[in-house]
Amino acid sequence: LNILKSTIQDMEKERDFYFGKLRNIELICQEKEGEGDPTLQRIVDILYATD
């Protein structure tokens, strides 16, 4: 049971780590929104895709 709890904690830590990175990318894209950069628009499209 302790191994399972430890695994869950590790997975949650990794999830939060990558979520933070994605959030930072989202903020950068929002700052640059409207500049007409097709690469940034593609990144935003990927971030907000629901599939």
The first five atom37 places (N, CA, C, CB, O) and aatype in JSON, in Angstrom:
{
  "aatype": [10, 2, 9, 10, 11, 15, 16, 9, 5, 3, 12, 6, 11, 6, 1, 3, 13, 18, 13, 7, 11, 10, 1, 2, 9, 6, 10, 9, 4, 5, 6, 11, 6, 7, 6, 7, 3, 14, 16, 10, 5, 1, 9, 19, 3, 9, 10, 18, 0, 16, 3],
  "atom_mask": [
    [1, 1, 1, 1, 1],
    [1, 1, 1, 1, 1],
    [1, 1, 1, 1, 1],
    [1, 1, 1, 1, 1],
    [1, 1, 1, 1, 1],
    [1, 1, 1, 1, 1],
    [1, 1, 1, 1, 1],
    [1, 1, 1, 1, 1],
    [1, 1, 1, 1, 1],
    [1, 1, 1, 1, 1],
    [1, 1, 1, 1, 1],
    [1, 1, 1, 1, 1],
    [1, 1, 1, 1, 1],
    [1, 1, 1, 1, 1],
    [1, 1, 1, 1, 1],
    [1, 1, 1, 1, 1],
    [1, 1, 1, 1, 1],
    [1, 1, 1, 1, 1],
    [1, 1, 1, 1, 1],
    [1, 1, 1, 0, 1],
    [1, 1, 1, 1, 1],
    [1, 1, 1, 1, 1],
    [1, 1, 1, 1, 1],
    [1, 1, 1, 1, 1],
    [1, 1, 1, 1, 1],
    [1, 1, 1, 1, 1],
    [1, 1, 1, 1, 1],
    [1, 1, 1, 1, 1],
    [1, 1, 1, 1, 1],
    [1, 1, 1, 1, 1],
    [1, 1, 1, 1, 1],
    [1, 1, 1, 1, 1],
    [1, 1, 1, 1, 1],
    [1, 1, 1, 0, 1],
    [1, 1, 1, 1, 1],
    [1, 1, 1, 0, 1],
    [1, 1, 1, 1, 1],
    [1, 1, 1, 1, 1],
    [1, 1, 1, 1, 1],
    [1, 1, 1, 1, 1],
    [1, 1, 1, 1, 1],
    [1, 1, 1, 1, 1],
    [1, 1, 1, 1, 1],
    [1, 1, 1, 1, 1],
    [1, 1, 1, 1, 1],
    [1, 1, 1, 1, 1],
    [1, 1, 1, 1, 1],
    [1, 1, 1, 1, 1],
    [1, 1, 1, 1, 1],
    [1, 1, 1, 1, 1],
    [1, 1, 1, 1, 1]
  ],
  "atom_positions": [
    [[0.83, -1.2, 0.0], [0.0, 0.0, 0.0], [0.87, 1.26, 0.0], [-0.94, 0.0, 1.22], [0.56, 2.24, -0.68]],
    [[1.97, 1.23, 0.77], [2.86, 2.39, 0.81], [3.53, 2.64, -0.53], [3.92, 2.19, 1.88], [3.76, 3.78, -0.92]],
    [[3.83, 1.55, -1.24], [4.43, 1.7, -2.57], [3.45, 2.38, -3.51], [4.85, 0.32, -3.15], [3.84, 3.25, -4.29]],
    [[2.19, 2.01, -3.43], [1.16, 2.62, -4.26], [1.02, 4.1, -3.95], [-0.18, 1.9, -4.06], [0.92, 4.92, -4.87]],
    [[1.01, 4.45, -2.68], [0.9, 5.86, -2.28], [2.11, 6.66, -2.78], [0.79, 5.99, -0.76], [1.96, 7.79, -3.25]],
    [[3.27, 6.06, -2.68], [4.49, 6.72, -3.15], [4.44, 6.93, -4.66], [5.74, 5.9, -2.77], [4.83, 7.98, -5.17]],
    [[3.96, 5.93, -5.38], [3.83, 6.04, -6.83], [2.85, 7.14, -7.21], [3.39, 4.7, -7.43], [3.11, 7.91, -8.13]],
    [[1.75, 7.2, -6.51], [0.75, 8.25, -6.76], [1.35, 9.62, -6.51], [-0.5, 8.04, -5.88], [1.13, 10.54, -7.3]],
    [[2.08, 9.77, -5.43], [2.71, 11.06, -5.13], [3.71, 11.46, -6.21], [3.41, 11.0, -3.76], [3.77, 12.62, -6.61]],
    [[4.49, 10.49, -6.68], [5.45, 10.76, -7.75], [4.75, 11.19, -9.02], [6.32, 9.53, -8.02], [5.18, 12.12, -9.7]],
    [[3.65, 10.51, -9.35], [2.9, 10.85, -10.55], [2.26, 12.23, -10.43], [1.83, 9.79, -10.82], [2.24, 12.98, -11.41]],
    [[1.75, 12.56, -9.26], [1.16, 13.88, -9.05], [2.22, 14.97, -9.15], [0.46, 13.95, -7.68], [1.96, 16.04, -9.7]],
    [[3.39, 14.71, -8.63], [4.49, 15.68, -8.71], [4.88, 15.91, -10.17], [5.71, 15.18, -7.9], [5.08, 17.05, -10.59]],
    [[4.98, 14.83, -10.94], [5.31, 14.94, -12.36], [4.21, 15.68, -13.13], [5.55, 13.55, -12.97], [4.5, 16.51, -13.98]],
    [[2.96, 15.36, -12.82], [1.83, 16.04, -13.46], [1.89, 17.54, -13.2], [0.5, 15.47, -12.95], [1.74, 18.34, -14.12]],
    [[2.11, 17.92, -11.95], [2.17, 19.33, -11.6], [3.34, 20.03, -12.27], [2.27, 19.49, -10.08], [3.23, 21.19, -12.68]],
    [[4.47, 19.34, -12.39], [5.65, 19.88, -13.05], [5.33, 20.24, -14.5], [6.82, 18.88, -12.99], [5.6, 21.35, -14.95]],
    [[4.74, 19.29, -15.24], [4.44, 19.54, -16.65], [3.27, 20.51, -16.81], [4.12, 18.23, -17.35], [3.25, 21.27, -17.78]],
    [[2.32, 20.49, -15.9], [1.24, 21.46, -15.96], [1.79, 22.87, -15.82], [0.19, 21.18, -14.87], [1.36, 23.78, -16.52]],
    [[2.74, 23.06, -14.91], [3.36, 24.37, -14.73], [4.06, 24.84, -15.99], [0.0, 0.0, 0.0], [3.98, 26.02, -16.35]],
    [[4.74, 23.93, -16.67], [5.4, 24.29, -17.92], [4.37, 24.71, -18.97], [6.24, 23.1, -18.44], [4.55, 25.71, -19.66]],
    [[3.3, 23.93, -19.09], [2.26, 24.28, -20.06], [1.6, 25.61, -19.72], [1.21, 23.18, -20.12], [1.28, 26.39, -20.62]],
    [[1.41, 25.86, -18.46], [0.81, 27.14, -18.03], [1.72, 28.31, -18.41], [0.55, 27.14, -16.5], [1.23, 29.35, -18.86]],
    [[3.02, 28.15, -18.23], [3.96, 29.2, -18.62], [3.92, 29.44, -20.13], [5.37, 28.83, -18.19], [3.98, 30.58, -20.58]],
    [[3.83, 28.37, -20.9], [3.73, 28.5, -22.35], [2.45, 29.24, -22.72], [3.77, 27.12, -23.04], [2.45, 30.11, -23.59]],
    [[1.36, 28.9, -22.05], [0.08, 29.56, -22.3], [0.19, 31.06, -22.02], [-1.03, 28.94, -21.43], [-0.31, 31.87, -22.8]],
    [[0.83, 31.44, -20.92], [0.97, 32.85, -20.58], [1.81, 33.6, -21.61], [1.6, 33.0, -19.2], [1.48, 34.73, -21.97]],
    [[2.87, 32.98, -22.09], [3.7, 33.61, -23.12], [2.87, 33.82, -24.39], [4.95, 32.74, -23.43], [2.95, 34.88, -25.01]],
    [[2.1, 32.81, -24.77], [1.26, 32.93, -25.97], [0.23, 34.04, -25.8], [0.55, 31.59, -26.26], [-0.04, 34.78, -26.75]],
    [[-0.34, 34.17, -24.62], [-1.32, 35.22, -24.37], [-0.68, 36.6, -24.44], [-1.99, 35.03, -23.01], [-1.29, 37.55, -24.94]],
    [[0.55, 36.73, -23.96], [1.26, 38.01, -24.02], [1.51, 38.43, -25.46], [2.6, 37.92, -23.27], [1.45, 39.62, -25.79]],
    [[1.78, 37.46, -26.33], [2.13, 37.74, -27.72], [0.93, 37.65, -28.66], [3.21, 36.78, -28.19], [1.08, 37.8, -29.88]],
    [[-0.25, 37.41, -28.1], [-1.45, 37.26, -28.91], [-1.69, 38.52, -29.74], [-2.68, 36.96, -28.02], [-1.53, 39.63, -29.24]],
    [[-2.07, 38.35, -30.97], [-2.37, 39.48, -31.83], [-1.19, 39.93, -32.66], [0.0, 0.0, 0.0], [-1.33, 40.84, -33.48]],
    [[-0.02, 39.32, -32.48], [1.15, 39.69, -33.27], [1.17, 38.99, -34.63], [2.42, 39.37, -32.51], [2.01, 39.28, -35.47]],
    [[0.25, 38.06, -34.83], [0.14, 37.39, -36.12], [1.18, 36.31, -36.35], [0.0, 0.0, 0.0], [1.42, 35.93, -37.5]],
    [[1.8, 35.82, -35.31], [2.8, 34.77, -35.46], [2.09, 33.42, -35.63], [3.76, 34.73, -34.22], [1.41, 32.96, -34.71]],
    [[2.24, 32.79, -36.8], [1.53, 31.53, -37.04], [1.99, 30.4, -36.11], [1.72, 31.11, -38.48], [1.21, 29.51, -35.79]],
    [[3.24, 30.43, -35.69], [3.73, 29.39, -34.78], [3.04, 29.51, -33.43], [5.25, 29.49, -34.62], [2.62, 28.51, -32.86]],
    [[2.93, 30.73, -32.92], [2.23, 30.92, -31.65], [0.77, 30.52, -31.76], [2.34, 32.38, -31.19], [0.21, 29.93, -30.83]],
    [[0.16, 30.83, -32.88], [-1.25, 30.46, -33.07], [-1.41, 28.95, -33.08], [-1.79, 31.06, -34.36], [-2.37, 28.41, -32.52]],
    [[-0.47, 28.26, -33.7], [-0.52, 26.8, -33.74], [-0.37, 26.22, -32.32], [0.59, 26.23, -34.67], [-1.06, 25.26, -31.95]],
    [[0.52, 26.81, -31.54], [0.7, 26.37, -30.15], [-0.58, 26.57, -29.36], [1.87, 27.13, -29.49], [-0.99, 25.68, -28.6]],
    [[-1.21, 27.72, -29.52], [-2.47, 27.99, -28.82], [-3.54, 26.99, -29.25], [-2.95, 29.44, -29.11], [-4.29, 26.48, -28.42]],
    [[-3.6, 26.7, -30.55], [-4.57, 25.72, -31.04], [-4.35, 24.36, -30.38], [-4.46, 25.59, -32.58], [-5.31, 23.68, -30.01]],
    [[-3.1, 23.97, -30.24], [-2.79, 22.68, -29.6], [-3.18, 22.71, -28.12], [-1.29, 22.34, -29.75], [-3.76, 21.75, -27.61]],
    [[-2.86, 23.8, -27.44], [-3.17, 23.9, -26.01], [-4.66, 23.81, -25.73], [-2.62, 25.19, -25.45], [-5.08, 23.23, -24.73]],
    [[-5.47, 24.38, -26.62], [-6.91, 24.44, -26.37], [-7.7, 23.37, -27.11], [-7.42, 25.79, -26.76], [-8.93, 23.36, -27.04]],
    [[-7.02, 22.47, -27.82], [-7.72, 21.39, -28.51], [-8.4, 20.49, -27.48], [-6.74, 20.57, -29.4], [-7.84, 20.22, -26.41]],
    [[-9.58, 20.02, -27.79], [-10.34, 19.19, -26.84], [-10.33, 17.71, -27.2], [-11.76, 19.67, -26.77], [-11.03, 16.92, -26.56]],
    [[-9.57, 17.32, -28.18], [-9.56, 15.9, -28.58], [-8.55, 15.11, -27.83], [-9.3, 15.76, -30.04], [-8.42, 13.9, -28.05]]
  ]
}
